[in-house]
Amino acid sequence: VAEPEFDSGGSGEIRRTGNPAASELAPNRLNPDEVRRLYEAHSEELRRFLLGVCRDPQAAADAMQAALVKAIEQGHTARDESRKAWLFRVAFHEALATRRREATTERVLQTAVWHVGTEERETGAESATRREQAAAVRAAVAGLPADLQAVVRLRIHENLTFAEISARLAIPLGTALTRMRSALARLKTVLERHKP
Amino acid sequence: MNESHDKLDLDWLAFCYAAGELDAEQAAAFESRLAENQDARERLAAIVGMTQQVARVPLVMPAQPVRSQTRQVYVRMAWLATGAAALLAAIWLGRNLADSHNDFASPGAGEVALADAWAESLVEPTVLTANEASVEPDLPLTAATSEGDENEVVDVPDWMLAALGGESSESSSLSDEEADEFEEMFPETLDWNALQDG
């Protein structure tokens, strides 16, 4: 029996493919509407989580698809209130399996997760909300002290490691780490106020 | 350690994990946490989302470089001005030192004149008055100071008489009136008549 497949791309639609007879094997499975609601409610957060684990967009997409299949097949075993946690846990294990399968570990260890969103940055249509968030982020970063901004720029935009930042700025490694940590804490505080 | 601090630590740990900054052991430990802790998973998703937001926004940092460049310009200008001032001070000081050295080496015009006058005073023949001449030891014309008779004839050396005679022969000799006036002026010194006769 072929495994069902879901298109969990940018459209947000879940399209089941494969053998429809598979759903008939477990009548207690979640129905497609329940799976769709689950996906719509958590897909963005789940995608970021999987990206953090895989650090590779293709591996994250593969893990997402596998997790949704599991949700269809076994989602009924989770209680409603913990379904999200269940989905994330299943997705995490799928991500680890995908990472091992695709042997991306060595590669992703040297890649920052935020450098995988280039395509989204180039093709995504910016809504008013996104523009507002971008303005908030820009203001939040601009509000950082110069020394923190420098570390943020080097770590996130130029993808230097902290050791490289330390050497570039001629500061101790601990100072670079402290500045980045402080910058993240400040950014988080500011951006949470602009959460939609 | 309160809950907020734990969340901060969890955010930082999640960031380091996503950034690939954890070593294998630390990453494995964090993944064990992810396997069981939904809060850790959500924190990882949140930190990835926030970092992506920051990465999407072009980070324009004009303030720091401009300030840095401006400061560098100011610093260079300050050094340049300081160097110029030091150079001017050195030139001024050098000139002053040279002038003071020349003051010691070559006296001024007034001092030269004073020195010349002093030198001339040393070589200029002293005009002796009759009284001053009377104290001249080499000359026997000391009749005025002698205690002898006013009419005593002065013993004049021959060479002086010869000189006077030559002069008188070449130039105009004293007339009688002039001789009388001279005798009135210097009655005690010379017997002009005897001189002329001699």
Interface residues (C-beta under 8 A of the other chain):
Chain A: E44 E45 L46 R48 F49 L51 G52 V53 R55 K84 A85 F88 R89 F92 H93 L96 V108 L109 Q110 T111 A112 V113 W114 H115 G117 R121 Q133 A134 V137 R138 V141 A146 Q149 A150 V152 R153 R155 I156 H157 T161 F162 M180 R181 L184 A185 L187 K188 L191
Chain B: L8 D11 W12 A14 F15 Y17 A18 A19 G20 E21 E31 L34 A35 Q38 R41 E42 L44 A45 A46 I47 V48 G49 M50 T51 Q52 Q53 V54 A55 R56 V57 L59 M61 A63 Q64 R67
